[in-house]
Amino acid sequence: MKKLLSTIMAVVMLLSLVPMAVATEGVTDENAVAQIGDQYYETLEDAVLKVANGDTITLLKDVALGNNGLKIGSAGSEQKVLTLDLNGHSISATDSVIMVQNANLTVTGPGKIYETSPNFGAIIIKGSNKAENENYTVVNIGAGVELEAWSPIFVTPFKSSGAPYAYGVVVNVDGAKLTGKRDTSDNVGSAIYVNGQIKEQNNAPKLVLNNVTQTATGAGMYLAGYANTTITGGSITGGNTGIEIRAGELTVNGATVVGNGVPT
């Protein structure tokens, strides 16, 4: 009798776990926003958390992140390597849509990443505090991708303030469209912004732009911090200056650069 009772209790306990397992694994293509292989995810955050290095996250719906934004990678952990296929959809946040640090992120289109209340950036890229960390944060933006924010691409130091370095940053943009908007305080934006705190020339950020369309309400590109930038083809149009460079090295091959400010 005791043996039978024990068996019944074991079965009851096992059955009590079934609904939890079903809820965890019950995400289908109908209620999912993202897919990795044959696995579906209800949130993009969960997909980024679960993605294995080298895998592709494919969007199935537009994603609104609200005030939270999305973090890909982090200091002190293993570098995360992934592709984000927008698959014709969009990712939005109030501001600061995607923060990338210690990761290798490739974004493919078509699709759009944008701030609903422009204030910072569509993709914010943070470097390392260790000079030996090459290719620490790599961001590749492909053709058909649209980035729209106060600064669609914002390169910033390891720390938010007081750090004169952003070691190991590499940005490759090929055939994308970048639009810098006015922010919520009516300050003009730039399509690409390199933080002026970055002064270290060793292992400085590298930006390579091929056939990119850049339009901004302020400077088309604001290269305030030290970076090595190469532009081939495409166009840069600023509401005041086409390109403003205050530090670093800039090579322009055959691009169209237009500034619409009043000369002084």
C-alpha positions as CSV (number, residue, x, y, z in Angstrom):
1,M,0.0,0.0,0.0
2,K,2.8,2.4,0.9
3,K,4.6,1.5,-2.4
4,L,1.4,2.3,-4.4
5,L,0.9,5.6,-2.5
6,S,4.5,6.6,-3.2
7,T,4.0,5.8,-6.9
8,I,0.9,7.9,-7.1
9,M,2.5,10.8,-5.4
10,A,5.5,10.6,-7.8
11,V,3.1,10.7,-10.8
12,V,1.2,13.6,-9.4
13,M,4.4,15.6,-8.8
14,L,5.6,14.8,-12.4
15,L,2.2,15.9,-13.9
16,S,2.4,19.2,-11.9
17,L,5.5,20.1,-13.8
18,V,4.0,19.5,-17.3
19,P,2.2,22.8,-17.6
20,M,5.4,24.7,-16.8
21,A,7.3,22.8,-19.4
22,V,4.6,23.3,-22.0
23,A,4.6,27.1,-21.3
24,T,8.3,27.3,-21.7
25,E,8.4,25.4,-24.9
26,G,5.1,26.5,-26.3
27,V,6.3,29.5,-28.4
28,T,5.2,29.1,-32.0
29,D,5.6,31.1,-35.1
30,E,2.3,32.7,-34.4
31,N,3.2,34.3,-31.1
32,A,7.0,34.7,-31.7
33,V,8.9,37.8,-32.7
34,A,12.2,36.1,-33.5
35,Q,13.5,32.8,-34.7
36,I,16.9,31.0,-34.4
37,G,16.9,27.9,-36.5
38,D,13.8,26.0,-35.6
39,Q,13.4,27.7,-32.2
40,Y,10.9,30.6,-31.7
41,Y,11.1,33.4,-29.1
42,E,8.5,35.7,-27.8
43,T,11.0,38.5,-27.1
44,L,14.0,39.7,-28.9
45,E,15.8,40.0,-25.6
46,D,15.3,36.3,-25.0
47,A,16.6,35.4,-28.4
48,V,19.8,37.5,-27.9
49,L,20.3,35.8,-24.5
50,K,19.9,32.3,-26.0
51,V,21.7,32.8,-29.3
52,A,24.8,30.6,-29.8
53,N,27.9,32.2,-31.3
54,G,27.7,32.4,-35.1
55,D,23.9,31.9,-35.2
56,T,21.4,34.2,-36.9
57,I,18.4,35.8,-35.2
58,T,15.6,36.4,-37.8
59,L,12.9,38.9,-36.9
60,L,9.3,37.7,-37.6
61,K,7.5,40.9,-36.5
62,D,8.3,44.6,-35.7
63,V,9.8,45.0,-32.2
64,A,9.1,47.9,-29.9
65,L,11.5,47.9,-27.0
66,G,10.0,50.9,-25.2
67,N,12.3,52.6,-22.8
68,N,14.6,49.7,-22.2
69,G,16.6,49.3,-25.4
70,L,18.6,46.1,-26.1
71,K,22.1,45.2,-24.9
72,I,24.3,42.9,-27.0
73,G,27.4,41.7,-25.3
74,S,29.0,43.0,-22.1
75,A,32.4,43.7,-20.7
76,G,34.1,40.8,-18.9
77,S,32.2,38.0,-20.7
78,E,32.9,35.9,-23.7
79,Q,32.5,37.9,-27.0
80,K,29.1,37.3,-28.5
81,V,29.0,36.7,-32.3
82,L,25.7,36.9,-34.1
83,T,23.8,38.1,-37.1
84,L,20.5,40.0,-36.8
85,D,18.4,39.6,-39.9
86,L,15.7,42.3,-39.8
87,N,13.8,40.4,-42.5
88,G,11.8,43.4,-43.6
89,H,10.9,44.4,-40.0
90,S,11.9,47.2,-37.6
91,I,13.3,47.6,-34.1
92,S,12.4,50.7,-32.2
93,A,12.9,52.2,-28.7
94,T,12.1,55.5,-27.1
95,D,15.9,56.2,-27.4
96,S,19.2,54.3,-27.3
97,V,17.9,51.3,-29.3
98,I,20.8,48.9,-29.3
99,M,24.0,49.0,-27.2
100,V,26.9,46.8,-28.4
101,Q,30.0,46.0,-26.4
102,N,32.4,43.1,-26.6
103,A,30.4,41.6,-29.5
104,N,30.6,41.0,-33.2
105,L,27.2,42.0,-34.6
106,T,26.1,41.9,-38.2
107,V,22.8,43.5,-39.2
108,T,21.2,42.5,-42.5
109,G,18.2,44.1,-44.3
110,P,15.9,45.1,-45.4
111,G,14.6,46.7,-42.2
112,K,14.9,49.7,-39.9
113,I,16.3,50.5,-36.4
114,Y,15.1,53.8,-35.0
115,E,14.4,56.0,-32.0
116,T,10.8,57.1,-31.5
117,S,12.0,60.1,-29.5
118,P,15.4,60.8,-30.9
119,N,17.9,61.5,-28.1
120,F,21.0,59.3,-28.5
121,G,21.5,56.6,-31.0
122,A,20.2,53.7,-33.0
123,I,23.3,51.6,-32.5
124,I,25.6,52.7,-29.7
125,I,29.1,51.1,-29.9
126,K,31.4,50.9,-26.8
127,G,35.1,50.1,-26.9
128,S,37.4,48.3,-24.5
129,N,39.6,49.8,-21.7
130,K,42.4,47.4,-22.7
131,A,44.8,48.5,-25.5
132,E,45.5,44.9,-26.5
133,N,41.8,44.1,-27.3
134,E,41.6,44.3,-31.0
135,N,38.2,43.7,-32.8
136,Y,36.6,44.0,-29.3
137,T,33.4,45.5,-30.6
138,V,32.7,44.9,-34.3
139,V,29.5,46.1,-36.0
140,N,28.7,45.4,-39.6
141,I,25.7,47.1,-41.2
142,G,24.5,45.7,-44.6
143,A,22.6,47.0,-47.6
144,G,18.9,47.8,-47.1
145,V,19.3,48.6,-43.4
146,E,18.0,52.0,-42.3
147,L,19.2,53.6,-39.1
148,E,17.3,56.7,-37.8
149,A,18.1,58.5,-34.5
150,W,19.7,61.6,-33.1
151,S,22.9,59.8,-34.1
152,P,22.2,56.5,-36.0
153,I,25.8,55.3,-35.2
154,F,27.4,56.6,-32.0
155,V,30.9,55.5,-31.0
156,T,31.6,56.0,-27.3
157,P,34.4,55.2,-24.8
158,F,34.5,52.3,-22.5
159,K,33.1,54.5,-19.7
160,S,30.4,57.1,-20.3
161,S,32.7,59.9,-19.1
162,G,36.4,60.4,-18.4
163,A,37.8,57.6,-20.6
164,P,40.0,58.8,-23.5
165,Y,39.9,55.5,-25.3
166,A,37.6,53.1,-27.1
167,Y,39.9,50.3,-28.0
168,G,39.1,47.6,-30.5
169,V,36.1,49.3,-32.2
170,V,35.4,48.4,-35.9
171,V,32.4,49.6,-37.8
172,N,31.7,48.5,-41.4
173,V,28.7,50.0,-43.2
174,D,27.9,48.9,-46.7
175,G,25.0,50.4,-48.7
176,A,22.9,51.4,-45.6
177,K,20.9,54.6,-45.0
178,L,21.7,56.7,-41.9
179,T,19.5,59.6,-40.9
180,G,20.4,62.0,-38.0
181,K,17.3,63.7,-36.5
182,R,16.8,66.6,-34.1
183,D,16.6,65.4,-30.5
184,T,13.8,66.1,-28.0
185,S,15.6,69.3,-27.0
186,D,15.7,70.4,-30.7
187,N,19.5,69.9,-30.9
188,V,20.6,68.9,-34.4
189,G,21.9,65.4,-34.9
190,S,24.6,63.6,-37.0
191,A,24.5,60.4,-39.0
192,I,27.7,59.2,-37.3
193,Y,29.1,60.6,-34.1
194,V,32.5,59.8,-32.6
195,N,32.6,60.9,-29.0
196,G,35.2,63.7,-28.5
197,Q,36.5,62.1,-25.3
198,I,38.3,59.5,-27.5
199,K,41.9,60.7,-27.8
200,E,44.1,57.5,-27.7
201,Q,45.5,56.9,-31.2
202,N,46.6,53.3,-30.5
203,N,44.0,50.7,-31.5
204,A,41.6,53.6,-32.2
205,P,38.1,53.0,-33.7
206,K,38.1,52.1,-37.4
207,L,35.1,53.1,-39.6
208,V,34.8,51.9,-43.1
209,L,31.8,53.2,-45.2
210,N,31.0,52.0,-48.7
211,N,28.1,53.6,-50.7
212,V,26.3,54.8,-47.6
213,T,23.7,57.5,-47.7
214,Q,24.0,59.8,-44.7
215,T,21.7,62.7,-44.0
216,A,21.6,64.8,-40.8
217,T,20.1,67.9,-39.4
218,G,23.5,69.0,-38.1
219,A,26.9,67.8,-39.3
220,G,26.4,64.9,-41.6
221,M,29.3,63.2,-39.8
222,Y,30.7,64.6,-36.5
223,L,34.1,63.0,-36.0
224,A,35.0,64.7,-32.7
225,G,37.1,61.9,-31.2
226,Y,40.1,60.1,-32.6
227,A,39.2,57.5,-35.2
228,N,40.4,56.2,-38.6
229,T,37.6,56.7,-41.1
230,T,37.5,55.7,-44.8
231,I,34.6,56.6,-47.0
232,T,34.1,55.2,-50.5
233,G,31.2,56.4,-52.6
234,G,27.8,57.3,-51.2
235,S,26.7,60.7,-50.0
236,I,26.9,62.8,-46.9
237,T,24.5,65.8,-46.4
238,G,24.4,68.0,-43.4
239,G,22.0,70.7,-42.3
240,N,25.1,72.8,-41.6
241,T,28.4,71.0,-42.3
242,G,28.9,67.9,-44.4
243,I,31.8,66.4,-42.3
244,E,33.2,68.0,-39.2
245,I,36.4,66.3,-38.1
246,R,38.3,67.4,-34.9
247,A,40.6,64.4,-34.4
248,G,41.7,61.3,-36.2
249,E,42.3,60.5,-39.9
250,L,39.8,60.7,-42.7
251,T,40.1,59.3,-46.3
252,V,37.3,60.1,-48.8
253,N,37.2,58.3,-52.1
254,G,34.6,59.7,-54.6
255,A,31.8,60.5,-52.2
256,T,29.4,63.4,-52.5
257,V,29.7,65.7,-49.4
258,V,27.2,68.6,-49.0
259,G,27.0,71.2,-46.2
260,N,24.0,73.5,-46.1
261,G,25.1,75.9,-43.4
262,V,25.6,79.6,-43.9
263,P,29.3,80.3,-44.4
264,T,31.0,82.5,-41.8
